[in-house]
Amino acid sequence: MKFQKGSGDFFALDIGTNAVRVLQLAPAGDEWELVAHGYAPVDRRITSSDAPESRRRLGEVIMTAVGQSGIKTKNVAIGLPSNKTFTTVVDVPQVSDAELRATMKYQIDQYVPMADDAKVDWVLLGPSLHASDQQEVLISSVSKGYSEDQLEFIEGLGLNVIAIEPDPIAMVRAFAPPQQAANGAAVMLIDIGELSTDLAIIYGGAPRLVRTIPSGVSSLVKSAVQNLSVQEDQARQFILKFGLAEDKLDGQVVRAIEGALDNFASELIKSIKFFQTRYASAQVSSITLTGFGEMIPHLSEYVAAKVEVPTAPGNPWQGIHMPQTSQEQLANVAPEFATAVGLAKRRNDA
């Protein structure tokens, strides 16, 4: 989804459940230079509320993050939470550009829920990877009411929104290297957030499956609270410090969250099966974890064993040059920046 109201320098804005992240990058050949970054924690009750006072306080947090970062430009690309967006890949006939535009009107009415009340964008991915006489199109949509509210809110802070994009699509840009278009392997990306998990499978250099799992680290915390009889803060600390280590606290943490983990793994397996139903010749060769997925010790080993696909933590900052001081400042929160990195890597024609 792109408006292109401005051009030149811009920064990325990712409003998460528990924090606001801002990031500005500059191209450096095939890699990137860090220009500025900012991070400001925010109470979950503020980000989940539409009340005027909550919006005012959220605006203050955003501008605090921007101010502390040193970002000068007013142009901003914003992420849209996946639970507010709809993304799918559809097949269309191989036709001219003009015929494709006409065809897409029908496809949007067919596939997008409440299309008349939605803001819709689409991009041609290229020839279909499973049907020789078709081509594939990625469709993303968001309700007009929500997108207009977000635009009004952000621009009311004195910023100029040049682009909006679903968080999972930004995540894909953060991690997808160009060589994936050539090696034929399918790769699953998983960004575990506070309340939900964004999932995308990249195949042929583009996202072919995008979905949201309605559970995040808070589901694990809730299970630990119930089964260990501890407070929420302590449960979260146990999970992020000890993770799934059997030799820590006599394995009590992993046993306490085992049920929630198994449900999570079953969703990953379901997603892979759905993908391989469409692309019968494709195999998911690896899984990359980011967000809390990168921060929970031994989670990658658990996922690899359950899903039977090699799994490893991912680094959204790969290929981004930054000074040592910035590395130190970002050390504890770097895995949370996948969406912001992807947004900041947008080119003017992206």
N, C-alpha and C positions, 0 to 999 in steps of 0.2 A: 504494500500500500504506500503510495508516494504522492505527495502534493507538489514537491519541488517549488515551493514559494520563495525559497532563498537559494543561494549558491555559495560556493567557497567554504570557508571554515564553518564547522559546526561541532557540537558535542552530543554525546549520547546521554540519555536520561532513562534510568531503570528504577521504577518505583516498586520495590519489593514489599513483602508482608512486614518485614522487620527492619528494613533499611532502605535508604535512598542512595543510589550509586550514580556518579557522573564521571564521564571519561571523554577525553579528547586525544585523538591520535593523528599523526601526520604520515603520509606515505613516504617510504624510504626504499625506493626500488621495488623489489618483491617483498619487502618486509615493512615494518612500521616503527615509528618512534613515538614514545609516550610524550605527550605535550602537557597534560594535566589530568589529575584524578581527584575525586572526592568521595567520601563515604560518611553518611550520617545515620545512626540508628534511629528508629522511630517505633513508637508503641503500636502494636498490632491493632489495637482498638481504634486508632486514628486512621490507619490505611483501610480498614474495613468499613468505615462509616462515611455516609454522604452528608452528614449534618454540617451546616455552615461552619461551626466552630472547629470541627475536625478538619475540614478542608483548609481553613485558615491556618491551622497549626501545621498541616502537611506542607502547605506553601512555604511556611517559615523554614521547615526542615530542608526542603528542596533548595531554597535560596541560601541557606547556611552551607549546604554541601557545595553549591556553585561558588559561593564567596570564598570558602576556605581552599578550594581547588586552584583558584587563580585564573579560572576560565574567563576570557574576555568577550568572546562572541555571544550573541543572543540567539543564534540559529541552533536549533536542537532537533534531534531525531529521538522519538520516544517509543518505548516498547509498550505493547498491549498484552496484558496477562492472558494466558492461553484459555482460561475459563470464560473469557469474554469474546473469544474469537472462534471461527470455524475454518478449518483448512482441510482440503481434500485434493486428490489427483484424479482427473477424469481423462478418458479417451475421446478424441474427436477425429473426424476424417482428415486426411491430408489434403488441404485446400489452400487457396490463396489467402493472403493476409486479410483482404476485404471480406471474403467468405467466412474466414475464421471469426472475425469480429461479429458478424451476424449470427454465426453458430453459437458463439459464447453467450449471447443474450438468452437463447433457449437453454443452454447448459446451466446457466446461473439460476434460472427459474426452476429447473429440475432438481438441482443438487443443494442449493443454498436455502436453509430454513428461513422463512419469512423474508424472501429476497427483496420485496418492495420496501421493507423497513431496514435494509442493510446497506452498508457501504462495502462495495466489492471490488477487489483487484484480482487480476490473473496474469500469469506469465507462461509463455510457451516453453516447455522443457526440452522439446525436440521430438524426434521419432520415437514411437512407443518401443519400449524394451520387452514387450511381450506380445504385440500384435503388429504384424509387418505393414498393414495398410492403414495404420492409425498413427496419431501423434498424441503426446501427453501434455496436459495443461494443469498447472497448479493454481487452485482457486483459494483465496482467503477472503473472509468477510468478518465484519463487526457491525453491531447494531448502530444505526445512525445516531440514536439518542445517546449511547455511551460514548461514541467517538466525538460527537459534538460537545458533550459535557467535558471530556478530557481536553479538547482543544481550547475551549473557553477558559477552563481552569489554568492550563499551562500558559496560555497567552495573556491571561490576566495577571501573571507574575512578571510581565514585561519581556517574555521570550517569544521567539518566532519559530513556530513548529514547521519544519520543512519536510518531515516524513514521519509516518507512523508505521509500525511493523509488529506482527505477532512475535512474542518472545521466542517461540521455538524456531522460527525462521532466522532470527538473529543468532540464536545458538548455533544453528547449522553453519552460518557464515564464520562464526568464531573458530570452528573446528575443522571445516572441510578444506583440505589442501587440494590444489588443482590436480595433483596426480591421481586422486581418487576417480577422476573421470576416465582415466586410461586403464587402471589396473583391474577393473571389472568386479572388484569386491564390494559387497554390501557391508556397511558399518552402522551400528546402532549407537546413537548418542542419547544419554540420559542425564537430565539436569534435575536433581532432587531439591525441591524447594521446601518451604515451611509447611504449606498446606497441600501442595500438589506436586506432581512430577511431569516435566515435559519430556516427550520421547519423539525421536525422529530417526528414520532409517534412510541413509544416503546410499544411492545406487546409481551408477552412471554419472556421478558428479552432481546429483541433485537430490533433494528430499522427495522420496516416493511414498512415504508414510509419515504422517504427523498426527500425534494424539496426546491427550492429557490423561494421566492416571490421577484420580481424585484422592491421593494420599501422599503425604510428604513426611519429613522428619517428625512432625508433631504426632503422627500416628504411632511412631516408635516410642516417642516420649510418653504418650498416653498409656501404652502397653506397659512400659517400665514403671510408671507411677502405680498402676493397678497391681502389678505382679510383684513389685519389690517393696511396696508400701513406703515410698519415699516422696518427697516434694518434687514438683515439676522441675525446678532449677537443678536439683541434684540428679534427677533422672537424665536430664539433658547432658549434664556434665559427665555422667557415667558413659553415655552413648558416644559422645565426641572424644572422650579420653581413652576408654577401653575398647569401644566398638564391639566386635564379635570375637574378641580374644577369649579362648577357652581357659587360658591360664591366669586370667585376671578376675579377682573376686569370685574365684571358684567357678567361673563360667556362668554366674547368676545373671549377668546382663544379657548375654546372648539367649539364654533360655527364656528370659522375661519377654523378649521381643520376637521370639521365634515365629509365633503365629502371624504377626504383622508382616514379618519378612517373607514368610511363605506366600502370603497373599500378593505381596509385591512381585515376587518371582513369577507367580502364575500369570500376572498381567504381562510381564515381559515375554513369557513363552507364548501367550495368546497373540501378542503383537507380531512376533516372528512368524507364527503359523499363518496369520492373516496376510502378511507380506508375501510369504512364499506361495500362498494360494494364487496371488496375482502374478508373481514372477517365479514361475515354477523352476526355472533353471538357476535361480540366484540362491546363494547361501550367505547368511550373515556371518562374516568371518571374524568380527571382533565387536566388543562393546566398550564404549568409553563413558566413564562416570565423571560428572562434574557437580558443582554445587555441594550440597551435603554429601552427595555420593562420593566425592573426593575426600571429604573430611572425616568420614566414619572409618576408623581403622578396620581392616580386614573385610570390608564390604565387597571389594572386588573379587576376593577369593570365594566368598559365599555365592555371589551371582554367577561366577564362572562354573562352580560346581552344580548349582541348581539348573541353570539354563544350558549348560554344556557348550558354552561359547567363550573363548578367551576374553577376559575382561581386565581392564586396567584403569586407574584414575587418569583423568585428562587434564591438561594444562591449557586453559584458554589464552594464556599470555605468551604461548610459544610464537617466536618470530617477532616479538615486540621488544625493542631495545629501550631500556630505562636505566636511570642512575641507581646506584646502590641504595641511596636514601629512600627512593620510591619503593624498591624491593622490600626494604625493612618496614616501611609504613603499611604496605599491602600484605605482609606475610600472613597475618591471621585471617584475612578476608578475601584473598586473591581468588579462591575457587568460586566465590559468589558472583564474579564479574562476567560470566559467559555471555549473558544477554547484552550487557553494556559493551563488551568487546565487539560482539557481532554488529551492534548498531553503529559503533564508532568506525567500523571497517567499511561502511557503505561508501561507495563512490558516487559521484554526482549522477551517474546514469543507473545506479543500483536500484 
